Amino acid sequence: MAKLAREFEAQALKLPRRERARLAQRLISSLEHEEAAEVESLWLAEAERRLAELQSGKASAIPAEKVIKRARSALR
């Protein structure tokens, strides 16, 4: 695979500036998409963990109004 990547890189560097920029953007975008999918998966797992804690009674919910009031008081 490393040889193929080096060959691809050599060919890409021969492209006109505008096409190199477009290719670079697409490659970077593909990495960001993978990262976003991983982050989404991690948040889903966290949400499921928190829901399980609420359902089992291990954790209890606090009304949003109360949380906001506490946060505002802490900021004063």
Backbone as CSV, one residue per row, in Angstrom:
resi,resn,N_x,N_y,N_z,CA_x,CA_y,CA_z,C_x,C_y,C_z
1,MET,0.815,-1.195,0.000,0.000,0.000,0.000,0.858,1.258,0.000
2,ALA,1.992,1.220,0.691,2.854,2.399,0.740,3.344,2.774,-0.660
3,LYS,3.650,1.763,-1.466,4.115,2.043,-2.830,3.008,2.708,-3.642
4,LEU,1.821,2.194,-3.514,0.678,2.763,-4.228,0.452,4.212,-3.777
5,ALA,0.558,4.467,-2.486,0.368,5.826,-1.970,1.436,6.766,-2.518
6,ARG,2.677,6.304,-2.595,3.755,7.144,-3.139,3.506,7.443,-4.613
7,GLU,3.036,6.447,-5.358,2.734,6.654,-6.770,1.579,7.645,-6.928
8,PHE,0.564,7.488,-6.098,-0.574,8.399,-6.131,-0.121,9.818,-5.806
9,GLU,0.720,9.958,-4.794,1.231,11.270,-4.404,2.007,11.912,-5.555
10,ALA,2.860,11.133,-6.205,3.650,11.661,-7.320,2.735,12.153,-8.447
11,GLN,1.712,11.388,-8.742,0.769,11.790,-9.787,-0.023,13.030,-9.359
12,ALA,-0.438,13.056,-8.095,-1.218,14.192,-7.597,-0.408,15.479,-7.651
13,LEU,0.878,15.396,-7.365,1.722,16.588,-7.382,1.923,17.151,-8.788
14,LYS,1.631,16.356,-9.803,1.729,16.821,-11.179,0.475,17.563,-11.636
15,LEU,-0.582,17.498,-10.852,-1.832,18.162,-11.210,-1.676,19.675,-11.135
16,PRO,-2.490,20.403,-11.876,-2.489,21.860,-11.751,-2.895,22.260,-10.319
17,ARG,-2.465,23.420,-9.928,-2.674,23.908,-8.563,-4.137,23.785,-8.117
18,ARG,-5.050,24.217,-8.945,-6.479,24.204,-8.587,-6.977,22.774,-8.354
19,GLU,-6.561,21.855,-9.176,-6.992,20.465,-9.013,-6.347,19.827,-7.787
20,ARG,-5.090,20.190,-7.498,-4.440,19.704,-6.265,-5.206,20.194,-5.041
21,ALA,-5.622,21.455,-5.080,-6.372,22.023,-3.956,-7.707,21.296,-3.782
22,ARG,-8.385,21.024,-4.883,-9.660,20.318,-4.806,-9.474,18.909,-4.255
23,LEU,-8.440,18.231,-4.717,-8.146,16.884,-4.224,-7.802,16.917,-2.730
24,ALA,-6.994,17.873,-2.335,-6.630,18.007,-0.923,-7.870,18.233,-0.064
25,GLN,-8.759,19.097,-0.533,-9.989,19.373,0.210,-10.827,18.116,0.370
26,ARG,-10.950,17.353,-0.696,-11.753,16.122,-0.633,-11.129,15.109,0.310
27,LEU,-9.803,15.006,0.295,-9.137,14.072,1.202,-9.323,14.497,2.661
28,ILE,-9.151,15.766,2.933,-9.339,16.275,4.295,-10.784,16.095,4.732
29,SER,-11.696,16.382,3.845,-13.116,16.228,4.158,-13.441,14.779,4.500
30,SER,-12.820,13.838,3.814,-13.086,12.425,4.108,-12.611,12.064,5.507
31,LEU,-11.531,12.677,5.971,-11.048,12.431,7.330,-12.000,13.018,8.354
32,GLU,-12.488,14.224,8.076,-13.412,14.876,8.998,-14.700,14.079,9.123
33,HIS,-15.155,13.494,8.019,-16.378,12.696,8.052,-16.184,11.481,8.949
34,GLU,-15.040,10.806,8.821,-14.755,9.651,9.665,-14.710,10.062,11.130
35,GLU,-14.074,11.196,11.401,-13.969,11.693,12.772,-15.351,12.021,13.322
36,ALA,-16.181,12.659,12.520,-17.532,13.016,12.954,-18.344,11.764,13.262
37,ALA,-18.192,10.742,12.448,-18.921,9.494,12.675,-18.467,8.846,13.982
38,GLU,-17.173,8.910,14.264,-16.655,8.342,15.507,-17.185,9.111,16.714
39,VAL,-17.182,10.437,16.616,-17.690,11.272,17.704,-19.174,10.985,17.930
40,GLU,-19.934,10.878,16.855,-21.364,10.579,16.971,-21.578,9.244,17.667
41,SER,-20.773,8.257,17.319,-20.873,6.942,17.933,-20.564,7.012,19.425
42,LEU,-19.548,7.786,19.793,-19.192,7.932,21.206,-20.304,8.634,21.986
43,TRP,-20.900,9.680,21.400,-21.996,10.373,22.078,-23.207,9.465,22.231
44,LEU,-23.483,8.645,21.241,-24.600,7.712,21.330,-24.372,6.731,22.477
45,ALA,-23.162,6.214,22.592,-22.839,5.292,23.682,-23.002,5.989,25.039
46,GLU,-22.573,7.244,25.124,-22.713,8.004,26.376,-24.186,8.229,26.711
47,ALA,-24.983,8.575,25.719,-26.419,8.789,25.946,-27.084,7.499,26.419
48,GLU,-26.713,6.384,25.813,-27.285,5.095,26.215,-26.871,4.741,27.641
49,ARG,-25.623,5.044,27.998,-25.138,4.780,29.355,-25.924,5.612,30.367
50,ARG,-26.115,6.890,30.051,-26.850,7.771,30.960,-28.312,7.330,31.101
51,LEU,-28.936,6.932,29.992,-30.315,6.454,30.038,-30.414,5.218,30.916
52,ALA,-29.470,4.308,30.775,-29.475,3.092,31.595,-29.343,3.444,33.075
53,GLU,-28.516,4.425,33.406,-28.370,4.847,34.801,-29.671,5.445,35.327
54,LEU,-30.351,6.232,34.507,-31.636,6.799,34.926,-32.678,5.699,35.134
55,GLN,-32.734,4.768,34.200,-33.732,3.705,34.280,-33.480,2.754,35.443
56,SER,-32.222,2.567,35.807,-31.900,1.649,36.902,-32.010,2.324,38.270
57,GLY,-32.127,3.647,38.273,-32.196,4.366,39.536,-30.832,4.762,40.071
58,LYS,-29.794,4.410,39.366,-28.435,4.763,39.789,-28.224,6.276,39.736
59,ALA,-28.923,6.937,38.839,-28.852,8.399,38.704,-30.270,8.945,38.699
60,SER,-30.397,10.206,39.057,-31.724,10.820,39.020,-31.656,12.099,38.184
61,ALA,-32.773,12.430,37.591,-32.840,13.609,36.728,-33.058,14.860,37.571
62,ILE,-32.553,15.976,37.070,-32.772,17.273,37.699,-33.493,18.128,36.665
63,PRO,-34.606,18.766,37.070,-35.329,19.599,36.108,-34.433,20.702,35.534
64,ALA,-34.607,20.997,34.259,-33.781,21.991,33.572,-33.833,23.346,34.263
65,GLU,-35.012,23.745,34.734,-35.141,25.043,35.402,-34.206,25.139,36.613
66,LYS,-34.123,24.053,37.354,-33.273,24.020,38.544,-31.788,24.100,38.161
67,VAL,-31.418,23.378,37.122,-30.029,23.392,36.648,-29.642,24.795,36.178
68,ILE,-30.519,25.426,35.416,-30.248,26.772,34.903,-30.129,27.761,36.056
69,LYS,-31.020,27.654,37.036,-30.970,28.547,38.192,-29.648,28.395,38.938
70,ARG,-29.205,27.152,39.151,-27.924,26.910,39.829,-26.754,27.481,39.016
71,ALA,-26.809,27.288,37.704,-25.720,27.790,36.851,-25.648,29.300,36.890
72,ARG,-26.806,29.952,36.840,-26.823,31.414,36.898,-26.305,31.932,38.237
73,SER,-26.677,31.251,39.301,-26.201,31.646,40.633,-24.691,31.482,40.734
74,ALA,-24.167,30.429,40.155,-22.713,30.179,40.215,-21.939,31.209,39.419
75,LEU,-22.555,31.791,38.398,-21.873,32.775,37.570,-21.881,34.177,38.175
76,ARG,-22.674,34.388,39.183,-22.753,35.736,39.801,-21.624,35.988,40.732
